[in-house]
Amino acid sequence: MRLITEENVQVIFISILKKYPFIKKNVLETKFIENFGGVGPYYTFCNLGFGSIEYVLLRTPFVYEVSNDE
């Protein structure tokens, strides 16, 4: 579990790009859109053209869970 800040959004992009190297960075940034719902604001993206991948990244002060291969 980690806290998200505006500063570590880029780190999350890098993690996703490492896991899915065929995603272009500009496509990821375009699809990384802000939505509101649930317990508070969260970021989500999906339907990048090769299926549906969805990350839910809660903004501070909420915590989120990301599985990765670090």
VMD Tcl script that builds the backbone (N, CA, C; Angstrom):
set m [mol new atoms 210]
animate dup $m
set s [atomselect $m all]
$s set {name element resname resid chain x y z} {
  {N N MET 1 A 0.846 -1.191 0.000}
  {CA C MET 1 A 0.000 0.000 0.000}
  {C C MET 1 A 0.881 1.240 0.000}
  {N N ARG 2 A 0.504 2.209 -0.802}
  {CA C ARG 2 A 1.280 3.449 -0.886}
  {C C ARG 2 A 0.317 4.627 -0.937}
  {N N LEU 3 A 0.841 5.782 -0.620}
  {CA C LEU 3 A 0.091 7.020 -0.843}
  {C C LEU 3 A 0.478 7.567 -2.205}
  {N N ILE 4 A -0.488 8.104 -2.885}
  {CA C ILE 4 A -0.193 8.736 -4.176}
  {C C ILE 4 A -0.110 10.239 -3.979}
  {N N THR 5 A 0.826 10.851 -4.670}
  {CA C THR 5 A 0.913 12.313 -4.720}
  {C C THR 5 A 1.054 12.680 -6.184}
  {N N GLU 6 A 0.877 13.943 -6.479}
  {CA C GLU 6 A 1.053 14.385 -7.862}
  {C C GLU 6 A 2.453 14.047 -8.360}
  {N N GLU 7 A 3.430 14.071 -7.417}
  {CA C GLU 7 A 4.822 13.833 -7.796}
  {C C GLU 7 A 5.071 12.392 -8.219}
  {N N ASN 8 A 4.332 11.424 -7.672}
  {CA C ASN 8 A 4.642 10.046 -8.032}
  {C C ASN 8 A 3.751 9.460 -9.120}
  {N N VAL 9 A 2.915 10.294 -9.727}
  {CA C VAL 9 A 2.148 9.833 -10.881}
  {C C VAL 9 A 3.101 9.363 -11.979}
  {N N GLN 10 A 4.183 10.096 -12.184}
  {CA C GLN 10 A 5.148 9.724 -13.217}
  {C C GLN 10 A 5.773 8.359 -12.918}
  {N N VAL 11 A 6.019 8.079 -11.648}
  {CA C VAL 11 A 6.565 6.775 -11.254}
  {C C VAL 11 A 5.585 5.658 -11.607}
  {N N ILE 12 A 4.307 5.934 -11.394}
  {CA C ILE 12 A 3.279 4.957 -11.744}
  {C C ILE 12 A 3.271 4.727 -13.251}
  {N N PHE 13 A 3.371 5.809 -14.039}
  {CA C PHE 13 A 3.460 5.662 -15.491}
  {C C PHE 13 A 4.623 4.752 -15.865}
  {N N ILE 14 A 5.784 4.979 -15.239}
  {CA C ILE 14 A 6.966 4.182 -15.549}
  {C C ILE 14 A 6.728 2.718 -15.205}
  {N N SER 15 A 6.096 2.453 -14.052}
  {CA C SER 15 A 5.787 1.077 -13.660}
  {C C SER 15 A 4.886 0.397 -14.684}
  {N N ILE 16 A 3.867 1.131 -15.142}
  {CA C ILE 16 A 2.947 0.567 -16.123}
  {C C ILE 16 A 3.675 0.319 -17.441}
  {N N LEU 17 A 4.508 1.274 -17.848}
  {CA C LEU 17 A 5.238 1.121 -19.100}
  {C C LEU 17 A 6.230 -0.039 -19.052}
  {N N LYS 18 A 6.814 -0.282 -17.865}
  {CA C LYS 18 A 7.693 -1.449 -17.704}
  {C C LYS 18 A 6.911 -2.742 -17.843}
  {N N LYS 19 A 5.731 -2.768 -17.258}
  {CA C LYS 19 A 4.913 -3.981 -17.271}
  {C C LYS 19 A 4.301 -4.221 -18.652}
  {N N TYR 20 A 3.933 -3.138 -19.337}
  {CA C TYR 20 A 3.304 -3.225 -20.657}
  {C C TYR 20 A 4.106 -2.366 -21.629}
  {N N PRO 21 A 5.290 -2.842 -22.053}
  {CA C PRO 21 A 6.191 -1.990 -22.848}
  {C C PRO 21 A 5.638 -1.581 -24.213}
  {N N PHE 22 A 4.600 -2.258 -24.677}
  {CA C PHE 22 A 4.019 -1.919 -25.983}
  {C C PHE 22 A 3.059 -0.740 -25.906}
  {N N ILE 23 A 2.811 -0.207 -24.718}
  {CA C ILE 23 A 1.988 0.996 -24.596}
  {C C ILE 23 A 2.874 2.213 -24.854}
  {N N LYS 24 A 2.428 3.092 -25.734}
  {CA C LYS 24 A 3.164 4.340 -25.957}
  {C C LYS 24 A 2.853 5.306 -24.812}
  {N N LYS 25 A 3.874 6.036 -24.371}
  {CA C LYS 25 A 3.717 6.927 -23.218}
  {C C LYS 25 A 2.627 7.979 -23.454}
  {N N ASN 26 A 2.581 8.542 -24.664}
  {CA C ASN 26 A 1.570 9.577 -24.922}
  {C C ASN 26 A 0.161 8.994 -24.896}
  {N N VAL 27 A 0.018 7.730 -25.311}
  {CA C VAL 27 A -1.291 7.082 -25.246}
  {C C VAL 27 A -1.686 6.876 -23.791}
  {N N LEU 28 A -0.717 6.430 -22.984}
  {CA C LEU 28 A -0.982 6.234 -21.561}
  {C C LEU 28 A -1.422 7.531 -20.903}
  {N N GLU 29 A -0.716 8.616 -21.189}
  {CA C GLU 29 A -1.069 9.906 -20.592}
  {C C GLU 29 A -2.449 10.363 -21.050}
  {N N THR 30 A -2.786 10.088 -22.312}
  {CA C THR 30 A -4.099 10.461 -22.823}
  {C C THR 30 A -5.204 9.674 -22.134}
  {N N LYS 31 A -4.945 8.400 -21.893}
  {CA C LYS 31 A -5.964 7.529 -21.319}
  {C C LYS 31 A -6.045 7.606 -19.803}
  {N N PHE 32 A -5.043 8.240 -19.166}
  {CA C PHE 32 A -4.988 8.324 -17.708}
  {C C PHE 32 A -5.861 9.494 -17.293}
  {N N ILE 33 A -7.147 9.242 -17.186}
  {CA C ILE 33 A -8.101 10.331 -16.972}
  {C C ILE 33 A -8.622 10.303 -15.542}
  {N N GLU 34 A -9.034 11.439 -15.080}
  {CA C GLU 34 A -9.523 11.559 -13.715}
  {C C GLU 34 A -11.033 11.329 -13.682}
  {N N ASN 35 A -11.459 10.507 -12.739}
  {CA C ASN 35 A -12.882 10.257 -12.507}
  {C C ASN 35 A -13.178 10.478 -11.034}
  {N N PHE 36 A -14.454 10.638 -10.731}
  {CA C PHE 36 A -14.843 10.832 -9.344}
  {C C PHE 36 A -15.928 9.831 -8.986}
  {N N GLY 37 A -15.782 9.230 -7.815}
  {CA C GLY 37 A -16.773 8.257 -7.368}
  {C C GLY 37 A -16.218 7.433 -6.226}
  {N N GLY 38 A -17.035 6.543 -5.711}
  {CA C GLY 38 A -16.601 5.680 -4.615}
  {C C GLY 38 A -16.332 6.514 -3.379}
  {N N VAL 39 A -15.185 6.227 -2.733}
  {CA C VAL 39 A -14.876 6.912 -1.483}
  {C C VAL 39 A -14.235 8.270 -1.713}
  {N N GLY 40 A -13.928 8.599 -2.930}
  {CA C GLY 40 A -13.283 9.872 -3.204}
  {C C GLY 40 A -12.709 9.870 -4.606}
  {N N PRO 41 A -11.999 10.916 -4.964}
  {CA C PRO 41 A -11.418 10.993 -6.305}
  {C C PRO 41 A -10.424 9.853 -6.537}
  {N N TYR 42 A -10.445 9.297 -7.708}
  {CA C TYR 42 A -9.452 8.295 -8.049}
  {C C TYR 42 A -9.117 8.433 -9.534}
  {N N TYR 43 A -7.974 7.910 -9.910}
  {CA C TYR 43 A -7.563 7.923 -11.301}
  {C C TYR 43 A -7.764 6.535 -11.883}
  {N N THR 44 A -8.225 6.466 -13.122}
  {CA C THR 44 A -8.407 5.172 -13.755}
  {C C THR 44 A -8.182 5.329 -15.258}
  {N N PHE 45 A -7.693 4.289 -15.862}
  {CA C PHE 45 A -7.682 4.247 -17.313}
  {C C PHE 45 A -7.938 2.816 -17.743}
  {N N CYS 46 A -8.511 2.658 -18.922}
  {CA C CYS 46 A -8.817 1.317 -19.418}
  {C C CYS 46 A -9.010 1.413 -20.923}
  {N N ASN 47 A -9.213 0.260 -21.559}
  {CA C ASN 47 A -9.496 0.192 -22.991}
  {C C ASN 47 A -8.427 0.911 -23.805}
  {N N LEU 48 A -7.192 0.419 -23.704}
  {CA C LEU 48 A -6.090 1.043 -24.439}
  {C C LEU 48 A -5.942 0.474 -25.843}
  {N N GLY 49 A -6.874 -0.366 -26.247}
  {CA C GLY 49 A -6.862 -0.861 -27.612}
  {C C GLY 49 A -6.467 -2.324 -27.727}
  {N N PHE 50 A -5.916 -2.887 -26.669}
  {CA C PHE 50 A -5.507 -4.295 -26.703}
  {C C PHE 50 A -6.239 -5.090 -25.642}
  {N N GLY 51 A -7.317 -4.537 -25.115}
  {CA C GLY 51 A -8.037 -5.179 -24.020}
  {C C GLY 51 A -8.351 -4.139 -22.978}
  {N N SER 52 A -8.752 -4.589 -21.827}
  {CA C SER 52 A -9.106 -3.652 -20.767}
  {C C SER 52 A -8.158 -3.825 -19.596}
  {N N ILE 53 A -7.327 -2.835 -19.366}
  {CA C ILE 53 A -6.449 -2.804 -18.205}
  {C C ILE 53 A -6.874 -1.611 -17.375}
  {N N GLU 54 A -7.104 -1.845 -16.118}
  {CA C GLU 54 A -7.578 -0.744 -15.289}
  {C C GLU 54 A -6.767 -0.678 -14.012}
  {N N TYR 55 A -6.265 0.494 -13.723}
  {CA C TYR 55 A -5.599 0.765 -12.457}
  {C C TYR 55 A -6.464 1.769 -11.715}
  {N N VAL 56 A -6.649 1.556 -10.452}
  {CA C VAL 56 A -7.359 2.522 -9.630}
  {C C VAL 56 A -6.345 3.084 -8.644}
  {N N LEU 57 A -6.079 4.339 -8.761}
  {CA C LEU 57 A -5.024 4.991 -7.987}
  {C C LEU 57 A -5.652 6.101 -7.157}
  {N N LEU 58 A -5.766 5.866 -5.876}
  {CA C LEU 58 A -6.432 6.848 -5.024}
  {C C LEU 58 A -5.493 8.000 -4.694}
  {N N ARG 59 A -6.037 9.195 -4.716}
  {CA C ARG 59 A -5.280 10.376 -4.349}
  {C C ARG 59 A -5.084 10.456 -2.842}
  {N N THR 60 A -4.035 11.145 -2.420}
  {CA C THR 60 A -3.868 11.390 -0.991}
  {C C THR 60 A -5.119 12.112 -0.491}
  {N N PRO 61 A -5.557 11.836 0.721}
  {CA C PRO 61 A -4.928 11.004 1.749}
  {C C PRO 61 A -5.323 9.535 1.680}
  {N N PHE 62 A -5.935 9.118 0.596}
  {CA C PHE 62 A -6.325 7.724 0.464}
  {C C PHE 62 A -5.119 6.874 0.070}
  {N N VAL 63 A -5.191 5.587 0.350}
  {CA C VAL 63 A -4.127 4.669 -0.045}
  {C C VAL 63 A -4.623 3.799 -1.188}
  {N N TYR 64 A -3.705 3.285 -1.963}
  {CA C TYR 64 A -4.059 2.395 -3.050}
  {C C TYR 64 A -3.067 1.250 -3.076}
  {N N GLU 65 A -3.442 0.210 -3.766}
  {CA C GLU 65 A -2.599 -0.966 -3.863}
  {C C GLU 65 A -2.267 -1.197 -5.330}
  {N N VAL 66 A -0.997 -1.392 -5.625}
  {CA C VAL 66 A -0.550 -1.678 -6.988}
  {C C VAL 66 A 0.318 -2.921 -6.922}
  {N N SER 67 A -0.009 -3.892 -7.757}
  {CA C SER 67 A 0.873 -5.057 -7.831}
  {C C SER 67 A 1.887 -4.788 -8.931}
  {N N ASN 68 A 3.149 -5.026 -8.626}
  {CA C ASN 68 A 4.194 -4.803 -9.622}
  {C C ASN 68 A 5.346 -5.757 -9.372}
  {N N ASP 69 A 6.333 -5.714 -10.246}
  {CA C ASP 69 A 7.451 -6.657 -10.187}
  {C C ASP 69 A 8.733 -5.985 -9.726}
  {N N GLU 70 A 8.615 -4.945 -8.913}
  {CA C GLU 70 A 9.798 -4.222 -8.458}
  {C C GLU 70 A 10.670 -5.090 -7.564}
}
mol reanalyze $m
mol bondsrecalc $m
mol representation Tube
mol addrep $m
